[in-house]
Amino acid sequence: MSYSASEVKSGFFILFSITALLVMTFVVGGMRGGEKVSYQVRFGYVGGLEEGAPVYFAGKEVGKVKKLEVQNGEERPIVITIEAPNGLIVREDSPAYVDTLGMMGEKLIEIGPGSKDKPVLQPGATIEGQDPIPMHQMIGTLNTLSNEMVQMSANLNPLVESLNDLMQKNAKTIEELLKNINGTTQGLNKVLNGNQEQISKIIANLEATSANVRDMTDDLKHRPWRLVRKG
């Protein structure tokens, strides 16, 4: 079977288009996904985190939890393998902890960027995670605080009652004391207002005397022989 030149050209064009489409698909897919690398995060407690949970870096989702294993006999036995994009800068002091989406949402791992002056971890390195507080421990702490507040309130009640009794028993005395203080204050105000001119003169005289003493002191400091009487 022979083909015309136009049919051959059309065939080559279709083949070239399919090849270009496949190449673009792989290129775009590579740009979107990129090469993946893994890190290990060690915990003593993960609070229900499971494989497939999202991994966030500085608040942005970057990967998934690929594997979760228990290493018996270790002080912090939970080792989690996470997958992240190649080129992600994880540093020696980057914090890693278990968090949730919202109050009761999905469990996730959050990784912080760390300090700029710390070395960058290579793929495959281990990050020491920060253990979440178990729910029963949080409830126990809240119960302890609640009991302490109740006890504090019980201890304060006798003091408040004693103060109330004291106020009631001495209400008349306190009222008279306040009246006396008020009367004394009014009396002082009357004295000050009635002798304002004399008080101003006294203050002026004190200021003049102080100035004279200061001048005399300065003069004697520079001419101490004036203290010596002539024979």
Contacts in CASP RR format, 6 or more apart in sequence:
PFRMAT RR
TARGET T0000
AUTHOR 0000-0000-0000
METHOD contacts of the structure
MODEL  1
MSYSASEVKSGFFILFSITALLVMTFVVGGMRGGEKVSYQVRFGYVGGLE
EGAPVYFAGKEVGKVKKLEVQNGEERPIVITIEAPNGLIVREDSPAYVDT
LGMMGEKLIEIGPGSKDKPVLQPGATIEGQDPIPMHQMIGTLNTLSNEMV
QMSANLNPLVESLNDLMQKNAKTIEELLKNINGTTQGLNKVLNGNQEQIS
KIIANLEATSANVRDMTDDLKHRPWRLVRKG
33 85 0 8 1.000
34 85 0 8 1.000
34 86 0 8 1.000
35 85 0 8 1.000
35 86 0 8 1.000
36 83 0 8 1.000
36 84 0 8 1.000
36 85 0 8 1.000
36 86 0 8 1.000
37 83 0 8 1.000
37 84 0 8 1.000
37 85 0 8 1.000
37 86 0 8 1.000
37 87 0 8 1.000
37 88 0 8 1.000
37 123 0 8 1.000
37 124 0 8 1.000
38 66 0 8 1.000
38 81 0 8 1.000
38 82 0 8 1.000
38 83 0 8 1.000
38 84 0 8 1.000
38 123 0 8 1.000
38 124 0 8 1.000
39 81 0 8 1.000
39 82 0 8 1.000
39 84 0 8 1.000
39 90 0 8 1.000
39 121 0 8 1.000
39 123 0 8 1.000
39 124 0 8 1.000
39 125 0 8 1.000
39 126 0 8 1.000
39 127 0 8 1.000
40 79 0 8 1.000
40 80 0 8 1.000
40 81 0 8 1.000
40 82 0 8 1.000
40 124 0 8 1.000
40 125 0 8 1.000
40 126 0 8 1.000
40 127 0 8 1.000
41 79 0 8 1.000
41 80 0 8 1.000
41 82 0 8 1.000
41 96 0 8 1.000
41 109 0 8 1.000
41 126 0 8 1.000
41 127 0 8 1.000
41 128 0 8 1.000
41 129 0 8 1.000
42 76 0 8 1.000
42 78 0 8 1.000
42 79 0 8 1.000
42 80 0 8 1.000
42 126 0 8 1.000
42 127 0 8 1.000
42 128 0 8 1.000
42 129 0 8 1.000
43 76 0 8 1.000
43 78 0 8 1.000
43 79 0 8 1.000
43 80 0 8 1.000
43 98 0 8 1.000
43 129 0 8 1.000
43 131 0 8 1.000
44 75 0 8 1.000
44 76 0 8 1.000
44 77 0 8 1.000
44 78 0 8 1.000
44 131 0 8 1.000
45 78 0 8 1.000
45 131 0 8 1.000
45 132 0 8 1.000
45 134 0 8 1.000
46 68 0 8 1.000
46 78 0 8 1.000
46 80 0 8 1.000
46 98 0 8 1.000
46 107 0 8 1.000
46 131 0 8 1.000
46 132 0 8 1.000
47 98 0 8 1.000
47 107 0 8 1.000
47 132 0 8 1.000
47 134 0 8 1.000
48 107 0 8 1.000
49 65 0 8 1.000
49 68 0 8 1.000
49 80 0 8 1.000
49 98 0 8 1.000
49 107 0 8 1.000
49 108 0 8 1.000
49 109 0 8 1.000
50 65 0 8 1.000
50 68 0 8 1.000
50 107 0 8 1.000
51 65 0 8 1.000
51 66 0 8 1.000
51 67 0 8 1.000
51 68 0 8 1.000
52 64 0 8 1.000
52 65 0 8 1.000
52 66 0 8 1.000
53 64 0 8 1.000
53 65 0 8 1.000
53 106 0 8 1.000
53 107 0 8 1.000
53 108 0 8 1.000
53 109 0 8 1.000
54 61 0 8 1.000
54 63 0 8 1.000
54 64 0 8 1.000
54 65 0 8 1.000
54 106 0 8 1.000
54 108 0 8 1.000
54 109 0 8 1.000
55 61 0 8 1.000
55 62 0 8 1.000
55 63 0 8 1.000
55 64 0 8 1.000
55 65 0 8 1.000
55 82 0 8 1.000
55 83 0 8 1.000
55 84 0 8 1.000
55 108 0 8 1.000
55 109 0 8 1.000
55 111 0 8 1.000
56 62 0 8 1.000
56 99 0 8 1.000
56 108 0 8 1.000
56 109 0 8 1.000
56 110 0 8 1.000
56 111 0 8 1.000
57 84 0 8 1.000
57 88 0 8 1.000
57 90 0 8 1.000
57 110 0 8 1.000
57 111 0 8 1.000
57 112 0 8 1.000
57 113 0 8 1.000
58 111 0 8 1.000
58 112 0 8 1.000
58 113 0 8 1.000
59 110 0 8 1.000
62 84 0 8 1.000
62 85 0 8 1.000
62 88 0 8 1.000
63 82 0 8 1.000
63 83 0 8 1.000
63 84 0 8 1.000
63 85 0 8 1.000
64 82 0 8 1.000
64 83 0 8 1.000
65 80 0 8 1.000
65 81 0 8 1.000
65 82 0 8 1.000
65 83 0 8 1.000
65 109 0 8 1.000
66 81 0 8 1.000
66 82 0 8 1.000
66 83 0 8 1.000
67 80 0 8 1.000
67 81 0 8 1.000
68 78 0 8 1.000
68 79 0 8 1.000
68 80 0 8 1.000
68 81 0 8 1.000
69 78 0 8 1.000
69 79 0 8 1.000
69 80 0 8 1.000
69 81 0 8 1.000
70 77 0 8 1.000
70 78 0 8 1.000
70 79 0 8 1.000
71 77 0 8 1.000
71 78 0 8 1.000
71 79 0 8 1.000
76 128 0 8 1.000
76 131 0 8 1.000
79 126 0 8 1.000
80 109 0 8 1.000
82 109 0 8 1.000
84 90 0 8 1.000
86 123 0 8 1.000
89 113 0 8 1.000
89 120 0 8 1.000
90 111 0 8 1.000
90 120 0 8 1.000
90 121 0 8 1.000
90 125 0 8 1.000
90 127 0 8 1.000
91 113 0 8 1.000
91 114 0 8 1.000
91 115 0 8 1.000
91 116 0 8 1.000
91 118 0 8 1.000
91 119 0 8 1.000
91 120 0 8 1.000
91 121 0 8 1.000
92 118 0 8 1.000
92 119 0 8 1.000
92 120 0 8 1.000
92 121 0 8 1.000
93 114 0 8 1.000
93 115 0 8 1.000
93 118 0 8 1.000
94 111 0 8 1.000
94 112 0 8 1.000
94 113 0 8 1.000
94 114 0 8 1.000
94 121 0 8 1.000
94 127 0 8 1.000
95 111 0 8 1.000
95 112 0 8 1.000
95 114 0 8 1.000
95 129 0 8 1.000
95 130 0 8 1.000
96 109 0 8 1.000
96 110 0 8 1.000
96 111 0 8 1.000
96 112 0 8 1.000
96 127 0 8 1.000
96 128 0 8 1.000
96 129 0 8 1.000
96 130 0 8 1.000
97 109 0 8 1.000
97 110 0 8 1.000
97 129 0 8 1.000
97 130 0 8 1.000
97 131 0 8 1.000
97 132 0 8 1.000
98 107 0 8 1.000
98 108 0 8 1.000
98 109 0 8 1.000
98 110 0 8 1.000
98 131 0 8 1.000
98 132 0 8 1.000
99 107 0 8 1.000
99 108 0 8 1.000
99 109 0 8 1.000
99 110 0 8 1.000
99 132 0 8 1.000
100 106 0 8 1.000
100 107 0 8 1.000
100 108 0 8 1.000
101 108 0 8 1.000
111 127 0 8 1.000
121 127 0 8 1.000
167 174 0 8 1.000
192 199 0 8 1.000
219 226 0 8 1.000
220 226 0 8 1.000
220 227 0 8 1.000
END
